[in-house]
Amino acid sequence: MSQADSDSRASLQFAADAPERHTVEERLREAHERLREAHEQLRRVSARARTRREEDRTRVARELHDQLGQALTGLKIDLHWLGERIVDQRASTEDLTAKVAAMNRLLDDTIWRVRRISSELRPPMLDKLGLAAAVEWQTEEFARQTQINARVRMRAPSLQLDRGRATSVFRMFQEALTNIASHSQATSVTVTLAAGGGRLTLTVADNGVGIASDDREHGDSLGLMGMRERAALLDGEIMFRPTRPKGTAVVLSIPLAERRRTPREDWT
């Protein structure tokens, strides 16, 4: 075979392979773009998580300073008043009794505020009584604070879940309720917690205005992306479905058993 024939065959083969190379290059570019978008979404979710943590810290610091600080200062002033009058015997029994009663009321209010702040940071029943009790408590608090009718259908009363996974599920549940309160314009919410077939399913359904189909499919908002990330870390999935006649259902499904040898203690 002559050199010319060899060159001609090589040229023909190169031309024949060109579409395939073009397809591979296109796939590589698409994969690179998807990876870049995934990294960007992860960066945004991480930034939002940091912002949320800082906002929570700021809120707690403000409440500690403004409310508990003022209450404790008031108690100190009252104790000073009591001390002076007891020593000098300048106050009647009725005055002392009234002052002690007022101090007791202030102490009761302060104790209530401390418990509320602590519960908002981490409900004690999540550790003491488990996820089911925490979901019921949070639903009651949500109904009380928003005046939205909310009820729980408990189909997993004896649910056993390790601390890390229970915490992560509970945080996603809180995020779903926050979204409902902020955006849904709902008047009714139904929460269903069920276990079966080796999986835990948590459904939060409302009768609000719903979310756009693109948002349901892709979860472009930071809140939805964060929930998807949490679910993925648990080897689970979370879906956003329309309900009839209107509204949205957030459906979280995770395996009951963790696939790690050592359970995570903190998924937050």
Order of alpha helices (4+ residues) and beta strands (2+ residues): alpha-alpha-alpha-alpha-alpha-beta-alpha-beta-beta-alpha-alpha-beta-beta
